[in-house]
Amino acid sequence: MADEDHGAYLRQASAAAEANNVHLLVADLTYLPDAPHGRDETHLFGPDGTKLWGYEKARPIPGLEIYTPGDGRVPVIDTPYGRLANLICYDADFPAATHIDADIVFVPGGDWPEMGRTHTAMAGPRAIENGYALVRQDFNGQSGAHDATGRLLSTKDTTTDSGIWYADVPTHGSPTPTPARATSSPGAYSPPPWPRRRFSPCARGTAPLRGFLPPPPRGRPALARAGDGHRPDHDPNAVRR
């Protein structure tokens, strides 16, 4: 969007979050009239419309994105459904940048059809390494939601389907601290086990969050339910080759 439209866009996002009583994450690429000519950023609004964070992409793609990188300080906030954090697209390709003490990490991105599926699959190991749910909503690619064990809970091909994508993910990270996350902050990390939160990443970069789901039975955490996205089937009798 043009820089002169950016303020109105953020006001609309704030009003939408308040009107629907949701946390709303929006991502935008703003074009600037002068160098560095662009700014890739996200903004999280709370249920009362308050802006809770602004984050600029820390690692622009070399040779393709010439704008000034952000400072790399990842925003993290406590909410009723766990600690939320946010990276942008190529940021998540760098494992050190993903060592975040969070429960759900959002990674809005923009790809092209030949790259989207691979790029989202690359993000899955970050969830395992750091013990959180990772949701990568990909414009013109392949969106995917992973839990802290790396299981793909829901996915959607955004090159062919622009409708709303629903995914359910655990609202608390792994109850066992991972080595990667242990290096990100002092102290032990031992959240309650495995409640879930439904959210729907909608248009490019937006993720409104609302409505608790009942917790799964005791024992192994259940797969989250997906809306109109695809959840892989897990056949225990299947022979892997």
N, C-alpha and C positions, 0 to 999 in steps of 0.2 A: 504494500500500500504506500501511498505518498505520505511524506512526513506531515503535511498539513492535515491529513485525515486521521492521524494516529491518536490524537487526544479524544476525538469523538468516538473512535473505536473502543478505547479503554473505558470511556463513560458508559457505553452500551454494555460492555462486558460486566462492569460493576453493577449496573441496574439489573441485568439478567440473573446474576448470582443472588442478589437480594430478593428479587421477585420470586425466584424458585427455591430459595432457602438451601442453596447448595454451595459447595466449594467449586469454583470454576477456574480451570487452568486454560489460558489462551496463549497461542504462539503466533508470532508475526514476523515477517521480513519487511522492514520499512526502508523505502528508498529515499536517500538523501540527495539534495541538489549538488552538494560538494563532497570532496573526498572526506571519508572513505567510501561514500556513496551507498552505504547500506548498514543495517543493524538488525541482527537476528536475535530475538529475545522472547522470553516468556513472562507472563504475569499471572499470579495466583490471587484470586479474590475470595474472601470469606462469605458466609451466608448473610452477613449484614452489608455486603458490598464493599467492605474495607479491602484495600490492596495489601496482601500479606507478603508478597515478594515480587521483585523484578530480577531477572537473570539474563545475562547476555552470553551467547555462545562463546566458549573459551577457546575453541580450536576450529577456526574457519578452515575449510578445505583448501590446501595450497594450490595456487594457480586458478582456482575457481571462485573463491570468496575472498575478496581483497579488503574487506572491512576490518576495522580494529577489533581484536579479540577482547572478550571480557576478562575479568580478573581471576576467574576460575574458582571463586568462592561459592560452593554449592549451597543453595538455600535449603534449610531443613526446619520444619515446624511440627509441633505436637498438635494432634487433633483427636477427637473422640475415637477415631478409627486408625490410630497409629501415627507414626512419624512419616511425614511426606517429604520427598525431595525431588529434584528435577535436574536433568541434564538435557542437552539438545543434540540429537542426531550424532554427528561425528565425534562429539565429546566422549561418548560411551565406547569408542574404539580403543581408548587408552585405559588399561586396567587400573592404573594408579588413580585416575580421576574418579573411579567408581567406588573407591573405598569410603563408603558413606554409612554412618550410623542411622539407618532409616528402616522403615517397614515396607514402604511402597515407594519405588522410584519411577517417575515418569520420564520417558525419553521421546518426546515428539520429534519426528524427523520428516525429511522430504527426500525421496529417491527417484529412480526411474525404473521401469518395469524389469529390466535385465538385472538390476542390482538389489531391488527391494527385499526379495525373499532371503538372499544371502546375508544382507546387512542385518535384518532382524534376527536371523539364526545366530549371527555373531554376538548379539547382545545377550542371548540366553545364558552363557557361562558366567556373565557378570552377576546374575542372580545367585548362582551356586556359590561363587567365590565370596560373596558378601552377605549371604543369608537373608535376602529380602525378595519381595515380589517386584518384578520389573515389567512395566507396561510400555511397549514401544508402539506408538501410534504413527503410522507411516503414510504420508501423502504420496500418492502415485507409486505405491510399492506393496509391501505386505506387512500388516500390523500383527502384533503378537503379544500375548500376556503369559509370563512365566511365573511359577512360584519359586520358593527358595531352594527347592530341590532341582530346579531346571525344567520341570515338566511344563510343556506347552498347554496352557489351559484353554486358550481361545485364540483364533487367528482369523484374519479377513484380508482378502485380496482387494486392495483399494484402487487397483487399476481398472477394475470392472464393476465395482459396487461402491457407491458413495453414500449408502444409507447408514443409519446409526449402528454402531458396533457395541454390543454389550459384553462385559466380562466380569466374572466374580474372582477376586483374588483374596488370599489371606490378609488380614489387617495387621498382623504382627509377624515379624521376621522369624528366622530360625531360633528356637530356644537355646541352641548351642552356638556360642560365639565362634565366628570363623576367623582364621588367621588374618585374612585381609581386613576384616572390620576391626579386629583387635588393634590394628595399627592406626586406625583412623581416629580413635578417641580413647581416653583413659577409662578404666573401670570395667566391670563386667556388664554384659548385656543379657538380661534374662526376662524377656517379655512373657505375658500370658500366652498359652498355646492356641494358635490357629483359629481365632474367629475370622469371619469373612466380611467383605464389603463389596457391594455391587456398584459399578460405575459404568458410564457409557461415554467413551470417547466419541465425539460427534464429528463435526467438520474439522478441517485441518487444525490440529493443535488444541482442540478444546476437550476438556475432560470434566464434566459435571459429576459430582459425587453425592449420592444420597441413598438412604434406606438401608438399615441393617438387615442381614439375612440370619436365620438361626444358625448356631454353630454346628459343625459336623459331629458325628458320634465320636466317642473317645477312641483313641488309638490313631492309626494312620490318617492324616488329614485327607479329606475327600477332595476330589477334583471339583473345581468351581463350575458352576453352570454358565453356559454361554447363551447369548441372545441369538441374533441372526448371524453371528460368526460361526466358525467351524471349530468343534472340539475334537481332537484326535481320539479315536477309539483305542482302548488298551485291552487287547485280547490276551489273557494270561496263558492261553494254550497255543498262541501263535509261535511259530518257529522263526527265530531271527537268523538271517543269513548274512 
